[in-house]
Amino acid sequence: MWSGYFQVTSLDEAAGLLAEHGDKARLVAGGTDLLIELERGQRTGVEVVIDISRVADPDATAIRRLDDGRVWLGALVTHNDVVASPLLREVALPLVQASWEVGAPQIRNRATVVGNVVTGSPANDTISPLLALDAAVHLTAASGQRVVPLSAFYTGLRRTVMRPDELVAGVSFAPMGSDARGVFLKLGLRRAQAISVINVTAVVHLAGETVREAAIALGCVAPTVIRVPTAASQAPTPITDVRGPAEYRTEMIAVLVARALRKLMAGTQAEGLPDAPAMLWGDTPHVTLDERTYHAEREAIEMTLNGQVRRFGHGQDKTLLDFLREDAGLTGTKEGCAEGECGACTVFLDGAAVMACMVPAPRAHGADVVTVEHLKQGEHLHPIQSAFVEQGAVQCGYCTPGFLMAGAKLIEEHPQPTTEQIQHSISGNLCRCTGYYKIVEAFRQAAAKRAAERG
């Protein structure tokens, strides 16, 4: 998929490489969009990938207030980082709600808000709340920096004002004060892992019971996410696609905007957002690099794999999923969809559950990777494994490794998970055989087993 893969230690290094390689290079942080596009041949001419996911710049992972009162999100802030942020729950509830709607826990552990902004799909959930909050995009290049309002960032469908040598260092936005209420709502074709048919962000600023200012942003109703200047159902010109005809979208814009405004009026805008969500990200801090690495053909990939240091001289141009199966010989990690939707390829990368099909193999260099083969310790099954056997939760078995990995991480994170937390933890794991009742019961039993083992 690429001929060279860099992992850099700073955004300045990344900017230098962009200046050197021009439009033959692409940046990757989470990679959940880029990898699919490369595999499908939708991104042509890419020869060099520059991975910024382990840079040591504090601003890259920061969620903080700036001196001017605005809120900063660095380039590496993931959707799960947003969901977990007390600050953002206080001043940017719609952004938290939108981030919670993105993919599944394994995707939210990798996908970044800035990645959503750069990809620029009108269906990307986090763009509409950022637009409603007057966000700005902070661009950097070897030649200098500039700030562009998000409202002026897009020039068309997936087209932006970015130059080939620029990267987005972060975004900033105006926080909602005590006089403001906001909400994000999404219409999808299923409850989880759904691409928006439409999405709506509504933010109102109140003076007593009077609305003195309002912002409504709509996604998936035009070539770009738009902020509505007039009546919400009259401004957009929706498309017809596989998720719905234009007429349906036009009708549902009015429905969702009205629903959002009713929630704001009633003060129920936070309903449905869990207080203690299942993240599946463990307790490993952000892992950085001491020096830049480069992988081309036969450049060795060295990692800690299932507790042992392993070194491989091949597989540099693959996804981690293909690398584990074909080069490491660990076939417990399954391929079901190869686009981050089925969860069969779930592994732990530096302590966090991720979809291996959405991770470039060279990203594992210097990292800690755990696959389903490592859950069992000697002859002793992990509690989630024995619970699956005893509850009859194993059916055809193809999806089982992914469920086991999600379950193991869940009970590490929440020793006594609620039914809601169990359901959230497997929202990215699909079973094609039948229902999930036995699987949910196995999760409950595994948590009880683990608690008993630990006294």
N, C-alpha and C positions, 0 to 999 in steps of 0.2 A: 504493500500500500504506500510505502515511502522508501526512499533510498537512504535517508539519514534522519536520525532522531536525537535531538538535543534535550537534555534536562539542565535547566539553568538555576543559578543560585540567587538571581535578582532580576527585577524587571528591566533594569538598565542593560544587563546582558542580553535579555530577550530583544530589547529594542535594537541593540547593535546587530544581532543576527538578522532581524527583519530588514535592517538597512542593507546588510550584505547580500541577502538572498532574494529580496524583493517579493514579487508576486508568486514565486515558486515555494514560498514558505507559508505555513499556517501555524497559528498559536493554538495550544490546547491546554485547558485546565481540567475540567471534568471530562470532556471529550464525548459527551453523550449525544451530541449532534454530529460532530465532525466524523466520528468513526463510522456511523451509519452512511453518511454521504460518501466517504471514501470507498467503503465496501460496495456500495451500489453504483459507483462510477459517476456520482453526481458532482463531485469535486475533481475536476481534471487539472493536470499540470502541477499538482502538489508533489514536490520532491523532498521537501524538508519539513519536519514537524518540530516545533519548539515547545516543550512542555514546561509550564510555569508552576505546576501544582506543588512544588516543594521549595519555592523561593523563600528566602529568610527575611524579606522585607516585612516589618511589623504592620505597615499600612495595608498590605495585600490581604491580610486575614482579619482586619479590624472592622468592628461595628462600633462607631463612637460619634459623639457630637464634635463638630468642628467649632473653631473659635467664633465663627459668624452665626452659630446657632443651628446650622444645617446638620444633617446626619450623613455620615460617610459609611459606605459599604465598599470594602476593598475587592480587588479582582478575584480573590480566592474564596470569598464568602459563599458558602453553599446554601442550598435551600433549607437543609436541616439546621445550619447555623442561624438562619433567620427565624425558623420556628422556635428555636431554643432561646432566643434573645429576649430578656426582660425589657430592655429598652425599646425594641421594635414592637413588642406587644403593647407597650404604653403609647408610642407615638406614631406607629405605622401598622395598625391592625390589618388593613387590607393587604399589605405586602406579606404579612405573616400568613394570612388565609390563603393567598395565592400560592405561596411557597409550599404550603401544606398540600395543595392540590396537585403539585407537580409529581408525576410518576409514582414511585414507591420508595420506601426507606432506602433501598440499595441505590436507587438513582439519586435521591436527594442527598446522599452522602458524597456524591461526586459532582453532580451538576451545580453550576454556579449561577448566581443572578446575573453577573456580567456576561456570562456565556449566553444566557437568554437574550440579553440586550443586543449583543453582537450578532447573533443568528438572525434576529429581526423578523421572525415569523409572526404574522398577525395573530396566530393562535397561541403564542407563548404567554403564559399566564401572568408573569410578574411585570410585564411591560405596562399593562393598563394601570395598576396601582402606582407605579413610578411616575407615569404621565400625569395622573391625577394629583400627585404630590409635588408637581413642578420639578422633576428630577433634572439633573445635568450630568453629562457624560464627560469624564476627565480623561483626555487623550494624551499619550506621551509617545515621543519618538526620539531617536538619537539627536535630531535637530531642534527639539524643544517640546513644550507642552501647550495645550489649548483646552478650553472648556466649551462644550457645545450643549445648548439646551436639548433635552430629549425630544422636545417638540420639533426641533430642526434637524435631528440626527438621521432620520430616514428619508430617502429620496424615492422610494418605491418598494415593491415587494422584495424583501430580503436585501435591499440595497441601502447603504449608508454613506455618510460623508467621509468615512475613514479612508486614509491613504494606505497603500500597501506597507509602508514603513511604520505605521502607527499601531499602538495597542491601547486598550482601555485599562487604565490603572485603577479605576473605581467609578462609582456613581455617588452623587450627593442629592439630597432632597430636603424639602421643607417639612419638618415634623408637624404632626397635628397637635395643637394645644388643647387645653382643657375645655375650650369652647367648640371643639370640632368632634365630629363623629364620621366614621368611614366604614365601608364594608365592601368586600369582594364576593361576587357570586359567579358561578360557572354553570353552564349547561353542557353536559357531556352525554355520551351514549351509554355510559356505564358508571358505576359508583366510584371506581378507582382506576388509575392508569388511563384516563380518558383524555384525548385531545379535545380542546374546546370546540363546541359548535358555535357558541358565542360566550364571551365573558364580560362582566360589567364591574367597574369600580365606581362607587359614588362616595364623595366626600362633601360634607356640608359644614359650614361655620355658622354658629348660632349666636344670636343676641337675645338672650332669654328664650322665648319660644319662636322667635322669628329667624328664618334663614337669611343671613346677610350675604352669603357667598356660597356657591356650589360648584363642584367639578364632577363631571361624568365622563369616564373614559370607557371605550368599547373595544373589545378584541374580536378578531375573526369576522369582522363585518365589512372590511375594506382591505386594500392591499397593504396598509399599515394599520397599527393600532391608532385609534383617533380619539381626540377629546371633543366632545359634542358641544357646539356653540349654540344650538337651537333645540327644538323638540327632538327628543332622543330617537324616536322611530322614523323621523323624516330625514335626518342628516346622512346616515350611512347608505351605501350602495352595495349590499352583500352579494357574495358569489353563490353559485350553486356548485356543490361538490359532493363527494361520497357521504359526507356526514349530514347533509341537509340542503334543500333547495333555498334559493334566495327569499322566496315568499315566506317560508317558515322562519328563517332568520329574522326577517323584518318584523313579523308578528311577535317573535319571542324577545326581541329587543325591548319592546314596550312592556312585556310581561316581567322581564327580569329587572328593568329599571324601576318599575312600580313596586316590585317586591323588595328591592334594595331600599327604596325610600321609605316604605312601610317599616322595615326593620330599624332604620335610623330614627324614625319618628317614635317608635316604641322603645328604643334603647336596647334592642335585642341583637345588635349587630355581631356580638361575639359568640352567639350560640353555635355549637357544633365544633368549635376549635378546642381540642383536648388540652387539659392542663398538664398532663404528664404523658406526652405521646411516646410511642415506641419508635426510637431512632435507629436502633441496630448499629450504633457507631462505637460502642465500647468506650474505653477511657483513655485511649492513646492520644496524646497531644499532636498538634500539627508537626509532621516530620519534615525537616529541612535537609538540604544538601550542603556539604562543606566545599565542594568543588563541582564544576560543570562536567557533565558526562556526555558522551557521544556514542551512538550505536549505529553502525552500518552493518553490512553483511559480514558475519563471522566475528563481530566485536562481542566479547563475552558478556553475557548477562549473569550476574551473581546475586543470589537472594537467599534468605532463610526460608526454606520451603518445608512446611510441616515439621519445624523444629530443627532442621539440619541445613547447614550451608551447602548450597548446590551451585554449580557453575555450568553454564551452557554456552556453546559456541555457535548456536543456530537459533532460528525462530525470531529474529529481531524485527521482522516486518509483519508480525501477526498480532492478533488480539491475544490477550491473556488466556482467554478460553481455548483458542486453538493451540497456543503454546503449552498449556497444561496437559491437554489431551495428546497432542502429537509429539511434543518434544520431551515433556517430563513423564509421559506415560501414565498420568493420573486421570483415568477415564470416569471417575465418579462424578466429576463436574460435567453436566450434560448441556448439550445445545438443543434448545427447543425453538427459539425464535431468532436468535442472533441480533436482536434489536432492543434488548432491555425490557421486555414485557412479560416474560414467562417465569423468570426467577430460577430456572433449572440450573443455571451456571453460577449461583451465588457462592462466593468465597469471601474470606476475610483478608483485607489488604491493610496492613498496619493497624489491625484491630477493628476495622470497620467492615460491615457487610457491604459488598458491592456486586454488581453484575460483571462477571469476568469478560463477557462479550463486549462490554463498554469500556474496557481498560486496555491500552496498548501494552504489549508484552514488555517493551523496554522500561515502562514505568515501574515494573517490579524490581528493577536493578537496585540493589541496596535496601530493598523493602522486606517486610515480613509477610509471607503468604501462607494461609491455612486453607486446606481443602477438606472435603467431607471425610477423606481417608484418615484424617488426624483426629476426628472426634473420639474415636475408640482409643483408649489407652491400654495397650497390651491386650488382655482378654476381657477387659472391663468396658462394657458399652457405656456411652454417655447416656444420662437419664433420658434425653429426648429420643435416642435410638431405641432403648428398651421400651419406652412408653409407646412408640409407634408399633412395635411388635405386639405388645400386650393389648393395645386398643384396636388392633386390626386396621390401623391407619395407612398401611402400605397396600396399595392397590396394584396397578401395573408396575409401579415403582419408578417410572421415569422421572417424575417430578420430585420424588422423595428426597434426594440429596439437597435440593434447594430448600425444601421445607425444614429439613433437619438443621441446616446452617442458620436459617432464620430463627428457629426455635432455640437453638443453643445460645445465640446472641441475645435473644429476648430475655431468657431467664437469667442470663448474666447481668443484664441491665435492669430488669424488673423481676426480682426473685419470686414475687407473688403477683403475677400479671392479672389484670382484669380481662374480662371477655373482650372489651373494646380494644385493649392493648394487643391481645392475641390477634384479633381481626386486622388491626392496623399493621401488625408485624408481617402478616402474610398477604397483604394487599398486592404485593408484587410477585406472588407465587401462584401460578395457575395449575389447577388439577383438572384434567380432561375426563377423568373416569366417572366421577359422581360428585356428591356433595362434600362439604368440608367438616361435617359434624365429628367424625372420628378423629380428624386431624386436630380440631380444636380441643377435643377431650384429651388427646395425647399431649398437647401443650400443657394443659392443666395438670395432668398426672406427672409430667416431667418436672414441673415446678415444685410439686409436692415431694418428688423423689430427691431433687437437689437439696431442698430444705431439710429433709430427713438426714441426708448424707452429711450435711454441715452442722447437724445438731440443733 
